[in-house]
Amino acid sequence: MAWTGSDGDFQEFIDRHGITFPTISDDPGEVFGRFGVPYQPAFAIVTPAGEVQTLVGAADGATLDGIIEQALA
């Protein structure tokens, strides 16, 4: 998860939602820009070859599993 906004709001969001996966503060928007993410939720899957697939919007587990399996193929 990447976040733009204040560090205090960022930590409050993490705590409130019990997020346990890695997160980064992206105040300047560099990560969003690099992966062409206009808003959240969004997912950027990077293949072992360095190709990037960006999915903007919510996705269920089956959709994410399919994208990841395809990226690893």
Secondary structure, DSSP 8 states (H G I E B T S, - for coil): -EE-S-HHHHHHHHHHHT--S--EE-TT-HHHHHTT--SSSEEEEE-TTS-EEEEES---HHHHHHHHHHHH-
